[in-house]
Amino acid sequence: MRLKHALIAASLTGAVTLALAPTAHAAAPPDPRCLGARAFCLWYNSNQQGSVAGWDLSTGFQGFPNLKDAGRFLTPGEGQGVPVKNNAASATYQFPGQCHGDVKVFVNSGWSGPYDTVPACSAINLVKTKNDNASFLVN
């Protein structure tokens, strides 16, 4: 009977430990088209295709309240020279080491309105803000 109680207690302890453990995943290798190891990039086309506009986040840069100040897509590819504001279809948030945090891309300037969330160490197609993106904020 004692052995049965000990096994139950050990099982419960393991389950509690697993339930409380953080759910981090390993960083994906950085996309060389998106500058810097810790960088946020907006892409002109879906699936991280076309021209890219990127920002190095290792300096503490937190985003743009109005993407009209972000300039244009600069790299070669479809969309090169087009203003970033209201013209992005996908995004990448590269983060070295353990992945945590996210970047929110908003429909409106001033970080308001509907938004898409880009988790650290991921690349997504924008849904709510596809070609209707006016600001972004690093969390």
LOKE-936568 format. One record per residue: residue number from 1; x, y, z of N, C-alpha, C, CB in turn. Coordinates in steps of 0.05 Angstrom, whole numbers, padded with zeros to 5 digits. Atoms other than C-alpha are relative to their C-alpha. Glycine has a CB too. Example, Ala and Ser with C-alpha at 12.3 -4.5 7.8 and 13.67 -1.06 7.14 Angstrom:
! residues 2
1_00018_-00024_00000_00246_-00090_00156_00018_00024_00000_-00020_00001_00025
2_-00016_-00024_-00001_00273_-00021_00143_-00015_00022_00014_00009_00009_-00029
END
This chain:
! residues 139
1_00016_-00024_00000_00000_00000_00000_00017_00025_00000_-00019_00000_00024
2_-00018_-00023_-00001_00057_00047_00017_00013_00005_-00028_00022_-00004_00020
3_-00012_-00003_00026_00089_00034_-00051_-00020_00013_-00019_00009_-00028_-00011
4_00021_-00012_00017_00023_00051_-00085_-00003_00030_00005_-00027_-00015_00004
5_00002_-00028_-00007_00018_00117_-00048_00025_00015_-00009_-00003_00003_00031
6_-00025_-00013_00009_00091_00133_-00063_00000_00004_-00030_00025_-00017_00008
7_00001_-00003_00030_00080_00120_-00138_-00020_00022_-00008_-00008_-00027_-00013
8_00020_-00021_00006_00018_00164_-00138_00011_00028_00006_-00026_-00005_00016
9_-00012_-00026_-00007_00055_00220_-00102_00021_00008_-00020_00012_-00001_00028
10_-00020_-00005_00019_00113_00215_-00150_-00012_00009_-00027_00019_-00024_-00004
11_00013_-00007_00025_00067_00217_-00210_-00012_00028_00001_-00022_-00020_-00006
12_00012_-00027_-00003_00030_00278_-00183_00021_00022_00000_-00017_00001_00025
13_-00022_-00020_-00001_00096_00314_-00169_00010_00005_-00028_00023_-00010_00019
14_-00009_-00003_00028_00119_00301_-00240_-00020_00016_-00017_00005_-00027_-00013
15_00020_-00014_00016_00053_00326_-00269_-00001_00029_00007_-00027_-00013_00005
16_00000_-00028_-00008_00055_00390_-00228_00025_00013_-00011_00000_00002_00031
17_-00025_-00012_00010_00128_00402_-00248_-00003_00006_-00030_00024_-00019_00004
18_00004_-00004_00029_00110_00393_-00322_-00020_00022_-00005_-00010_-00026_-00013
19_00020_-00021_00005_00049_00438_-00316_00011_00027_00006_-00024_-00005_00018
20_-00012_-00026_-00006_00091_00494_-00286_00024_00007_-00016_00007_00000_00029
21_-00023_-00006_00016_00149_00489_-00334_-00007_00019_-00022_00013_-00026_-00011
22_00005_-00018_00022_00155_00545_-00384_00000_-00014_-00027_00020_00023_-00001
23_00002_00013_00026_00137_00527_-00455_00016_00017_-00021_-00030_-00002_-00009
24_-00018_-00014_00018_00197_00555_-00493_00007_-00020_-00023_00025_00011_00014
25_-00010_00017_00021_00219_00529_-00560_00026_00011_-00011_-00021_-00002_-00023
26_-00026_-00009_00010_00286_00532_-00594_-00003_00019_-00022_00017_-00024_-00009
27_00000_-00021_00021_00302_00590_-00639_00005_-00013_-00027_00020_00022_00006
28_-00005_00008_00027_00297_00577_-00713_00024_00015_-00010_-00025_00004_-00018
29_-00023_-00015_00010_00358_00596_-00753_-00010_00026_-00013_00015_-00017_-00021
30_00009_-00025_00011_00354_00669_-00774_-00002_-00001_-00030_00019_00022_00008
31_00003_-00002_00029_00330_00684_-00844_00020_00022_-00009_-00030_00008_-00008
32_-00020_-00020_00008_00389_00719_-00878_-00011_00024_-00014_00021_-00013_-00017
33_00013_-00022_00014_00341_00764_-00916_-00011_00021_00020_-00022_-00009_-00019
34_00010_-00017_-00021_00317_00794_-00850_00024_00007_00018_-00023_-00013_00018
35_-00026_-00008_-00012_00374_00835_-00819_00001_-00006_00030_00004_00029_-00004
36_-00006_00004_-00028_00405_00818_-00752_-00011_-00025_00012_-00011_00023_00015
37_00009_00024_-00014_00397_00760_-00704_-00027_00006_00014_00021_-00009_00020
38_00025_-00008_-00012_00343_00798_-00666_-00012_00022_-00017_00003_00009_00031
39_00011_-00019_00019_00302_00832_-00719_-00029_-00005_-00006_00016_-00001_-00026
40_00027_00002_00009_00232_00846_-00742_-00001_00009_-00029_-00020_00017_00018
41_00002_-00006_00028_00216_00845_-00816_-00029_-00002_-00010_00018_-00018_-00016
42_00025_00001_00014_00155_00861_-00857_00006_-00006_-00030_-00017_00027_00003
43_-00004_00009_00027_00150_00828_-00926_-00022_00010_-00018_00002_-00031_-00002
44_00019_-00010_00019_00115_00856_-00987_-00021_-00022_-00008_00014_00010_-00025
45_00018_00022_00008_00085_00787_-01006_-00004_-00020_00023_00011_-00014_-00024
46_00005_00021_-00019_00057_00729_-00967_00024_-00020_00000_-00026_-00015_-00006
47_-00021_00021_-00002_00103_00672_-00944_00028_00011_-00001_-00005_-00021_-00021
48_-00026_-00012_-00001_00162_00719_-00933_00013_00001_-00028_00018_-00016_00019
49_-00010_-00003_00027_00170_00733_-01007_-00001_00030_-00008_-00017_-00017_-00020
50_-00001_-00028_00010_00184_00797_-01046_00020_00016_00016_-00028_00012_00001
51_-00018_-00019_-00014_00220_00858_-01019_-00006_00000_00030_-00003_00028_-00012
52_00003_00001_-00030_00232_00864_-00944_00009_00027_00011_00017_-00023_00011
53_-00008_-00022_-00016_00236_00921_-00895_00006_-00011_00028_-00022_00023_00001
54_-00007_00012_-00026_00272_00904_-00830_00012_00020_00020_00019_-00022_-00004
55_-00010_-00017_-00022_00291_00934_-00763_00015_-00017_00020_-00024_00014_00014
56_-00017_00013_-00020_00347_00913_-00716_-00012_00006_00028_00030_00009_-00002
57_00013_-00004_-00027_00314_00903_-00647_00021_-00002_00022_-00022_-00019_00004
58_-00020_00004_-00022_00379_00890_-00609_00008_00027_00013_00025_-00013_-00011
59_-00006_-00026_-00010_00386_00965_-00598_-00022_00011_00019_00004_00020_-00022
60_00022_-00009_-00018_00321_00969_-00557_-00022_00014_-00015_00011_00018_00021
61_00021_-00012_00016_00280_00996_-00615_-00027_-00014_00005_00007_-00001_-00031
62_00026_00012_-00008_00206_00985_-00597_-00022_00001_-00021_-00009_00013_00024
63_00020_00000_00021_00169_00998_-00662_-00007_00028_-00010_-00025_-00013_00010
64_00010_-00025_00012_00134_01051_-00703_-00029_00005_00007_00004_-00001_-00030
65_00028_-00006_-00005_00071_01086_-00680_-00014_00007_-00027_-00003_00023_00020
66_00012_-00005_00027_00061_01105_-00754_00021_-00009_-00021_-00006_00031_-00003
67_-00018_00011_00019_00092_01064_-00809_00006_00018_-00024_-00011_-00026_-00011
68_-00008_-00019_00021_00093_01124_-00856_00028_00010_00005_-00020_00024_00000
69_-00028_-00008_-00008_00158_01140_-00818_00020_-00023_-00005_00001_00009_00029
70_-00017_00023_00003_00185_01070_-00834_00014_-00001_-00027_-00015_-00025_00004
71_-00013_00000_00026_00204_01086_-00906_-00012_-00020_-00019_00029_-00006_00003
72_00009_00017_00022_00200_01037_-00963_00013_-00028_00002_00007_00013_-00027
73_-00013_00026_00003_00214_00964_-00979_00025_00004_-00017_-00020_-00021_-00013
74_-00025_-00007_00013_00287_00965_-00999_00014_-00023_-00014_00018_00010_00020
75_-00015_00022_00012_00312_00896_-01018_-00011_-00006_-00028_-00001_-00025_00018
76_00010_00008_00026_00308_00870_-01089_-00024_-00019_00002_00023_-00013_-00017
77_00023_00017_00001_00243_00836_-01106_-00026_00016_-00004_-00002_-00017_00025
78_00026_-00013_00004_00170_00851_-01118_-00006_00018_00023_-00023_-00021_-00004
79_00007_-00019_-00020_00149_00913_-01080_00023_00019_00007_-00008_-00014_00025
80_-00023_-00018_-00006_00219_00945_-01078_-00007_00029_-00006_00025_-00009_-00016
81_00005_-00028_00004_00211_01020_-01069_-00028_00008_00009_00004_00007_-00028
82_00027_-00006_-00008_00138_01015_-01046_00000_00008_00030_-00019_-00025_-00005
83_00001_-00006_-00028_00121_01049_-00979_-00008_-00024_00017_-00020_00024_00005
84_00006_00023_-00018_00118_01000_-00920_-00029_00002_00010_00019_00000_00024
85_00027_-00003_-00012_00053_01029_-00891_-00021_-00011_-00019_-00005_00029_00007
86_00023_00011_00014_-00008_00989_-00914_00008_-00017_-00024_-00018_00021_-00009
87_-00009_00017_00023_00033_00944_-00961_00013_-00026_00007_00018_00016_-00017
88_-00013_00025_-00008_00059_00885_-00920_-00020_-00023_00001_00014_00004_00028
89_00017_00024_00000_00031_00815_-00927_00010_-00022_00019_-00002_-00011_-00028
90_-00010_00020_-00019_00076_00774_-00880_00022_00013_00017_00011_-00024_-00015
91_-00019_-00011_-00020_00124_00784_-00822_00017_-00022_00012_-00015_00015_00022
92_-00019_00018_-00014_00184_00752_-00787_00010_00014_00025_00024_-00008_-00019
93_-00012_-00011_-00024_00207_00762_-00715_00021_-00020_00009_-00022_00004_00023
94_-00023_00017_-00006_00276_00732_-00705_00010_00008_00028_00023_00003_-00021
95_-00009_-00005_-00027_00302_00725_-00634_00020_-00022_00007_-00024_00000_00021
96_-00020_00020_-00006_00367_00691_-00613_-00006_-00014_00026_00028_00012_00000
97_00002_00015_-00025_00367_00637_-00560_-00029_-00008_00006_00011_00017_00023
98_00027_00008_-00009_00304_00623_-00520_-00020_00020_-00011_-00002_-00002_00030
99_00021_-00017_00012_00242_00651_-00555_-00020_00010_00020_-00014_-00015_-00023
100_00021_-00011_-00017_00198_00698_-00516_-00008_00028_-00011_00010_00002_00029
101_00009_-00026_00010_00157_00760_-00531_-00014_-00002_-00027_00022_00020_-00001
102_00013_-00001_00026_00121_00781_-00594_00001_00029_-00010_-00029_-00011_00002
103_00003_-00026_00013_00110_00838_-00642_-00029_00001_-00009_00020_00005_-00023
104_00027_-00003_00009_00040_00864_-00654_00000_00020_-00023_-00019_00010_00023
105_00003_-00017_00024_00024_00894_-00723_-00029_00009_00000_00007_-00015_-00026
106_00027_-00012_-00003_-00036_00941_-00719_-00010_00012_-00026_00000_00022_00021
107_00013_-00012_00023_-00086_00965_-00771_00003_00030_00001_-00030_-00008_00000
108_-00001_-00029_-00003_-00085_01036_-00744_00027_00010_00010_-00022_00009_00019
109_-00023_-00013_-00012_-00030_01084_-00728_-00004_00003_00030_00005_00028_-00013
110_00002_-00003_-00029_-00015_01094_-00654_-00006_-00026_00014_-00022_00020_00006
111_00003_00026_-00013_-00016_01020_-00639_-00029_-00006_00009_00019_-00003_00023
112_00028_00005_-00008_-00092_01013_-00640_-00015_-00015_-00022_-00014_00027_00006
113_00017_00014_00018_-00147_00974_-00673_00008_-00030_-00002_00002_00012_-00028
114_-00007_00029_00003_-00144_00901_-00696_00029_-00004_-00006_-00017_-00012_-00023
115_-00028_00005_00004_-00076_00869_-00698_00006_-00029_-00004_00016_00010_00024
116_-00011_00027_00003_-00036_00807_-00717_00023_-00002_00020_00009_-00006_-00029
117_-00022_00005_-00019_00013_00777_-00666_00020_-00018_-00014_-00011_-00013_00026
118_-00022_00015_00012_00080_00753_-00691_00018_-00009_00024_00017_00017_-00020
119_-00016_00010_-00022_00111_00708_-00637_00030_00000_-00006_-00009_-00028_00008
120_-00028_00002_00004_00186_00709_-00627_00007_-00026_-00013_00016_00003_00027
121_-00010_00024_00014_00223_00659_-00671_-00020_-00011_-00020_00008_-00021_00020
122_00019_00010_00019_00168_00655_-00722_-00003_00019_-00024_-00027_-00003_00014
123_00007_-00015_00024_00145_00678_-00790_-00030_-00006_-00006_00018_-00008_-00025
124_00029_00004_00005_00071_00689_-00806_-00009_00015_-00024_-00016_00008_00025
125_00015_-00017_00019_00025_00713_-00860_-00019_00017_00016_-00015_-00018_-00022
126_00018_-00018_-00013_-00012_00774_-00837_-00029_-00006_-00009_00007_00030_-00006
127_00028_00006_00006_-00088_00763_-00833_-00016_00025_00004_-00010_-00024_00018
128_00016_-00024_-00006_-00122_00821_-00799_00012_00025_-00011_-00004_00003_00030
129_-00014_-00025_00009_-00070_00871_-00822_00013_-00002_-00028_00021_00007_00020
130_-00012_00004_00026_-00052_00844_-00891_-00006_00025_-00018_-00009_-00026_-00014
131_00003_-00024_00016_-00040_00906_-00935_-00016_00021_00013_-00012_-00007_-00027
132_00015_-00020_-00016_-00073_00947_-00880_00014_00003_00027_-00030_-00009_00004
133_-00016_-00001_-00024_-00016_00955_-00830_00011_00029_00003_00024_-00020_-00002
134_-00008_-00028_-00004_-00002_01023_-00799_00019_00004_00023_-00025_00016_00005
135_-00019_-00003_-00022_00040_01010_-00737_00008_-00027_00010_-00011_00017_00023
136_-00007_00024_-00013_00078_00957_-00699_00014_00006_00026_00018_-00018_-00017
137_-00011_-00004_-00027_00100_00948_-00626_00012_-00026_00009_-00022_00010_00019
138_-00014_00023_-00011_00151_00900_-00596_-00008_-00003_00029_00031_00003_-00003
139_00008_00006_-00028_00127_00867_-00531_00021_-00018_00013_-00028_-00013_00001
END
